[in-house]
Amino acid sequence: MERPTKIRKTKNTDEHSWEVRSPVSLYHRCIQYIAQNLHMVDSFYGFPDLVAADIFKESEKCKKFEITSAENDSLKNLQLFCEIYPDSVLSSLNLSTSCRALNYWLEHFLVFSGLQSLDVSDCFLGDEHEILSHIAHLKLLKSLNLRKNCLTDKGVSRFCAPFKLFRRGPEHLTVLDVSENGCISNRGIKMLQCFKDLQKVDITGTSVKVKEISNDWKVLPEKGEGLMSIKNEGWASHVVCKWMELATRTRDKDEHKTSKFYAIKKRIKSRISVQNVSKVSFVPQYRLVLHRIHHLKKVTAPCVKIPTLTEQDNNMDAIMNLYKP
């Protein structure tokens, strides 16, 4: 026996109208129940991707990824999905000019381990920022934008060292932008050689001396504003947009004037260093890009022994003897 549809009577000013509502499916009710009770979930191991995607969307509607109260553990809720579906939750992240959002939601951003593209340009991070250590452990990372972040060779070493020593990290890194970091020199570029799949490096506005670059790279100018265009992609793309909007609206009430002064001073120092190098590296509407040169190894042909006529004759005689009666 089928369950009858629910009928609700609504009264308007002029007339009575009838509205028919179809029953909510059992599947949707289960999704709602799980989303409202994420604190009871230990793991999503074994859940199909499509089901997990629906649970994530419903959890977003329930504001399970927002810091609204102490009871709502948004970080733990996010970890539940990232542990099983890291690349589906977020595969591409753009935090350009969003230093405030990055620092405010840093613990949440560090949970995203399945990133393939990351843009943290114009954030003035410096060499000691925690995000650099996180980048060093992103195994799926292919595109990385670190433009204008007050980085030096020390900062480059921070995200290169784990892969160089232990072969753990972004082994498939293909495109890298370190432009407008005036303190990066040839020493920092040399460290990047450990990434065998790295094909392009934007060095516009750095202290790299073109004449001292190794034979593994070739310098070619490219027209355009940058090597890559990165957007937020994944289940959590709308969540990230809400975080960034919240960070721009709010202001840290406990921030002291001294910290503001030093932050501004750091930015001014970075711009001065970029302007000094721009006399050599910058070309209007062009980027100075390093291209990887693939050296072809000489392959020697294997030595093949060519039998002489006498050896061939002897072999044929031996074969023919097998067929003699």
Secondary structure, DSSP 4 states (H G I P E B T S, - for coil): -PPPPEEEEEE-SS-EEEEEEPPPPHHHHHHHHHHHTGGG----TT--HHHHHHHHHHHHHTTTTS--SSS--HHHHHHHHHHH-HHHH-SEEE-TT-HHHHHHTHHHHTT----SEEE-TT----TT-HHHHHHTT-TT--EEE--SS--BHHHHHHHHHHHHHHS-S-TT--EEE-TT-TB--HHHHHHGGG-TT--EEE-TTS---GGG--TTEEEEEEESS-S-----BSTTHHHHHHHHHHHHH---TT--HHHHHHHHHHHHHHHHHHHHHHHHH-BTTEEEEEEE--PPPPPPPPP-PPPPHHHHHHHHHHHHHHT--
